[in-house]
Each structure stands twice: as structure tokens, then as C-alpha cells.
Amino acid sequence: MSTSVGVIFTPTRPPEALRDFVVEAERLGLDEVLLFEDCFRESGIAAAVAALAATERIRIGIGVLPMPFRNVALLAMEAATIERLFPGRLRLGVGHGVQDWMGQVGARPASPLTLMREYVPALKALLAGERLDVAGRYVTLDGVQLNWPPASALPVWAAGEGPRTLLLTGEVADGTILTTGTPPEAVLAAAALVAQGREAAGRGGIQPLASFVMTAFGADAEARLAAELAAWGYEGERAAGVAGSPAEVAEQLRAWVDAGASSLLLQPLDDETDLARFLADCAEVAALIR
């Protein structure tokens, strides 16, 4: 499985900075720009549409849309519309959402795993054009069918961190997204859990894994990276990222590739002010990894 290399546009930056970022990422030949949907910053759907409209080739990912936040039929409508407008260029990702944020909007589920087990299969079926009747704990659909499903298959990725969620993403999703701060050893363990879940569900093939990796370039890169990871609360093995020159970063990232990551999404530090330089360095990294 080949490795794709993309970059993350974090919502700590204003929405009006997105267009220049995605246009430059495409010009440099990067594979993807991935967007967060963090509460209460930028909409993943609105930002993805704007990014796709501003570009012609590059894939735009959303990592991830919180399932408790969005009715599954509404998300299916939104995703199908985007896929028909920009065929083959959307990476659709869903996840549990940060539970404290979900609580702030009155949408915190008692069982996030049950929600994922109901939600992801329903979303996949709706996107496949099926007519659904579902009476679950969280998903209820009465004769729902999209008028305009995608013309071709739109994979549904799901985010996972804990063992039970990773098993479930292997069971129900088309790809698994691993969060920032996941070191290569944890990627390897996650790949094994996802494969176990996939096998238990009787599904063949290898499930692709996308990994977010915090990245810093420059002479002071290691110190800046360490400070950023600490600010995010990442400690111990979760204090994982890459730093140095493009060649050094590419060499460090090989550990993630060897562990099973099929997609690397490089995340700039929040204090990164020269995004054009960051993108150029990421493009050099991509060329070395490919």
C-alpha cells in the first residue's frame, strides 16, 4: 500500500486563511489538506466545500465530524452533495467527538461505541443509495433514501484511539484515523486491533490508516515541538511528533510508515507563522517518502 502525504489546516487559524493554504498545497503537489472540526471554531463541511471549490485536484479530508453533533441523514445529504460536485476528492471522517464539547451542546451520548456501531453502517448504506428503516438507540430512520446519492462509492473513515473503538472501526468503517500524538508503536498496535475487528466482521483486505503527526522544521524545531506537545497535554509516549530539516523529518516519518500508516497528515505547530515555508518543507518531505 503506497503512502500519501498531506497537511493539516488547524482551526486555530482564521477561516479566511484557508484558501491560500489549500491553493499552495495543491501547487506543491501534496496529496491532501485535512481539516479539523473542533468546537466551536470552524465548520468541517463549510470549510471542505470552500477548499474543494478553490482547487482542482487535491483531496480534502475532514478529521473528524463528531457523530453526536450531526443527524446521520443530514450528514449523508451533505456528503453526497459534496461528492457529486467534487467526485473522488473528499475524505469523509467521523468520530466520537470530544465528550466535554458534546456535553456543552446537550449531545453527549451515554455510549459512544453504540452510537458508532449504529451510525457508521447507516451512513454507508445511505451513501450507497439504500432505503433504510432503522430503530436503534441513537439512529432512527423511517424509509430514508437519498435522491442524489454519490455516483461512485464514498468511503467512510472513523477515528479511533482506545482498543474497543479501534476494533469497531475495523468492523464497520472503510478506514481508520489515528489522532495527533500517536507514536509509531501505537500505530502498529492500532493496525493489529483494526485488522482483528475487520476479520471478526468477515471483511477481507487491509484497512487503510491515517495518522496525524505534529511537525516542526528549522533550527529550533525540537524545542518548539516539545513545547507545543506539552501545551496540548501530550505526555510520555503520547508526546510524539517529528522535527528537524525536511530530510530529517522524512527519515523520522518512516517509522510511522513501517508501523502501517498509509496516510501521513503533517500538522503545523500553532506558533507556525510562515505557512508557505511549512508547506514547501512538507512537499520536500513528501518527495523523499514517495
Buried (B, 14 or more C-beta within 10 A) or exposed (E): EEBBBBBBBBBBBEBEEBBEBBBBBBEBEBBBBBBBBBBEBBBBBEBBBBBBEBBEEBBBBBBBBBBBBBEBBEBBBBBBBBBBEBEEBBBBBBBBBEBEBBEEEEBBBEEBBBBBBBBBBBBBBBBEBEEBEBEBEBBBBEEBBBEEBBEEEBBBBBBBBEEBBBBBBBBBBBBBBBBBBBBBEBBBBBBEBBBBBBEEEEBEEEBBBBBBBBBBBBEEBBEBBBBBBEEBEBEEEBBBBBBBBBEBBBBBBEBBBEBBBBBBBBBBBEEBEEBEEBBBBBBBBBEBBE
